[in-house]
Amino acid sequence: MKLKLLASCFILFAVLVGSPASSAQESFWRASNEQNAADIDHSAWQNLLDKYLQQSDTSGVTLVDYAALAKQAKPELQAYIDQLAAIDIRDYPRRQQFAYWVNLYNALTVKLVADNYPVKSIKKISEGWLPLGPWDDELLSVAGQALTLNDIEHEILRPIWQDHRIHFAVNCASIGCPNLQAQAFTASNTEALLESAAREYLASPRGWSLTGNKLRLSKIFDWYQQDFGNNEAQMLATISQYLSEGARDQLADFDGRISYHYDWSLNDAK
């Protein structure tokens, strides 16, 4: 049992972290058409966010009313995903592509939970025999390419954009994750949303907290440290960019040890 548990933890770590290294899939998705002025319509996703997203009064966590969505809006959610899947996103400029991939990732995640609701954690959703979550399950095809959530995050978003704020944009349906944003990403609002999402998460103890000389960070900064800096000092410098002035001063004086945490409980409004 202990060996099985250790093996499960190791596989989950590998599944989550992935690698932003170059791949054939990454090369395929690097194509873009910067002359295409057409917009991609994300209004259906915005309508769903408006109806089923709730802000917790106490924790600041954005919650999803999965029960209501599962009963009322699964066809609309599937129609939006089908709409995106029918687009060859390589024919669009980079600014449209980023919003497309983030919204698609988040919509697929919400659909996975709705399809399996009630469930206590997204980690309980899996096609395999181990409860490792759905990140390596093939969920749809775009431009003839079968895709998983890990493909979208680790083979497309991370290597092509190389922006650490991606981790504040994609949502894994968990309390410990940065909030599912109340606004759909678009070509025009992406930069503002990325900045506000980073600051929001790092204003919360889910992102970081410092008590005395004990620093607790989200496990995101452990799993993906290389996206935030080449070493721990650079990672902390990146984090400090999004803190309030007082918190930044506290972090500058820190010289203790770091612990990491993550809450995999479902971000469910219940």
N, C-alpha and C positions, 0 to 999 in steps of 0.2 A: 504493500500500500504506500509506504514512504517513497519507494523508488518510482512508483506510478505518479505520485504527487509531484516529485521533483521533475520528472520528465514532462509532466503537463505544464509546470511553471516555465521550464526552459523553452518549450515549444511556443507557449503563449508569448513569451518575451520576443522570440524570433518573428512570430506572426505580426506583432504590433510594431516592432522597430523597423523591420524591413531594411532596405538600403537604397539611398539615392544614387547609387552607382549607375553608369551608363548601361543601357540595354537596348535590344532591338525594338522593344515596345516604346521606350522613351524616344528613340530616333523617329519612329513612325509618327508620334504625336507632336513632334517639334515643328512640323509644317504649319504655316499660317498664311493668311492672305490679308495683309495690312491695308489693302485698298478697298476691302469690302466694308461698306458703311452701314450695312443692315444691322438692326438690333435683334437680339434674341429675347423673346417675350417670356418673362418670368412672373407674370401677373398671377398665374394659377398658383404658384408656390407662395406668393405673397398673400393671396387670399386664405390659404391654409394656415399660414403663420398667424395671420390676424385672428382667425377663429379658434385655434387650438393651442396657442402658446400663452402661458401664464407666468407672471413674475411673482416669485415668492416674496412675501412681505418681510420675512425674517432673515433669510439667508442670502438673498440676492440671486439665487439660482433661477434660471429660466426653465420652467417645467412644461411638459407637453401633456395635454389631455388625451392620452392614447386611447382610453376607453371610448370616449366620444368619437374620436377620429376613426377608430376601427369600425364603429357602428355606422357612421354617417358619411365618411369621406374617402374611403379606400378607392372607389372608382375614379374620383377626381385626382387623387395622388398618383394612381397608376397612369392616368391620361397624361399628366405632366411629365412623368418619367418617360413614357412612350414618345411624347413630343420631343424631348431632348435626345432620346436614342435615335430618332429619325434624322437628326442633323449630323452632317459630316463636319465636325467642329474644326477640322483642318482648313476649311474654307473661310474661317473667320479670323479677325485680328486677335493678338494676344490679350488685349483688354477685355474682349468678349469671352475668350477661352477660359480665363481664370474664373470669372463669375460662373460660367457654365459648369466647370468641374466641381467647384465648391458646392453650388446648389444641388448638383446631381448627387454628390456624395451624401449630403445631408438629407435629401429627399429619399434616397435609397435606405439610409439608416432608419429614418422614421417609418418607412414602409415595412422594413424587417421586423421592427418591434410591433407595429400594428398587426401584421400577419401572424405573429406568435403570441399576441397578448391574451391573457395576462402572463407576464414573466417578470422575475425579480431583477434580472440583470441581462444585458445584451450578451454577456459571456455564456449564458445558458442556451443561446441560439446558435446552432451549428449543424451542418450536414454530416459531420464526422462523429466518431464514437467518443471522442474526448470533448468536454465542454470548453472549447477554446474560442467561441464566438464565431461570427459569420464573415470575418474579414478576408478569408481566402476562398469563399464560395463565389462561383460565377453567377452574377446577378443580371447581366444584360449584355447586349452587343451594340457597339457604336462603330460605324464605318467598317463593319465586318469583323471587328475585334471583340472577342469575349473579354469581359472586364469584371474584376473583383474590386471591393473597396480598397484593398491593399494596392492594387494596380493604380487606382486613381490617385491615392496619396503618395505612394513610394516610387512609382514608375513614371508618373506624369507631374503632379504638382510639385513635389520636393525637388526633383532633379532639374526640371525645366525652369522653374521660377526661383529656386534657391532663396526663399524668403522665410525666415523663421516664424513669421506671423501666420503662416499657413496653419500652424498648430493651434492658433486661437480662432480659426475660421471653420475647420472641419469639426463636427460634433459626433461623439461616440455614444450618445444617449445615456450618459452617466452623470451622476452628481459631481464627480471629481473633474469632469471635462469643462473646458471653457464653454460658456453659454451658447446654445443655438441662438443665433442672432435673430431679432425680431424683424429685421429687414432682409429681403432677398438680396443677394449680391447682384450688382449690375456693373456694366463697364464704367459708369459714371460715379458710383459710390464706393467702389472697392477699397480705395486707399483710405478713405475716412472710416469705413467699417473695420478694416484691419487694425487701424490705430486705436479706435475706441474699444474693440474687442480685447486687445492686448492690455490696455489700461484697466479695463473692467475686471479682467481675470486677476491681474496683479494688485488690484485693490481688495481682493478677497483672500481669506485664509486658505481657500482651496488652491490658490496660486502660490502664495508665500506667507510666512509669518515668522517674526523674530522675537523671541522671548529671552531676555538676558543674552547669553552667548549661544543660544540654540536656534538654528535656522532650519525651518521646515519648508521644503519646496514641493511643488507638485512633481509627481513621478515623470511627468512629461519632460522635465529638464534633465532627468536621468536617462530616460529612454533615448532622447534626441539631443543630447548635449552637444554633439558635433554641429547641429544646426544653429546653435546659439553662441558658439565659440570653440576655438581649438583646445581650450582647457577650462578648468573651473573658474579661474579669474576672469577670463573673457566672457564666459557664460553669465557671471554675476554682473559684469559691466553692461551686458546687453539687457538683462533684467532691469537694472537700475534706470534705464532710459524711460521706462513706463511707470515708475513709482512717483508718488508725491515727493515734494522736496524733503519733508521730514523723514519719510521712509528711506529716501535715497541717502540721507546723512547717516541713518542707522546702519544701513547696509555697508556703507563705506568704512565704518568702524568695526565691522564684523571680522573676527579672526578665529572662529570656532569651527565646529564640525557641522556638516549638513546631513539632515535626514530627509527622506523622500516618502511621500504618501499619495494615495489615490483611493477614491471612493467609487466603486463600480456599481453602486446602487442605481437603479433606473431613475432617470429624471422624469418621473411620472407625477402628474398633477393629482391622480387618484380622485 
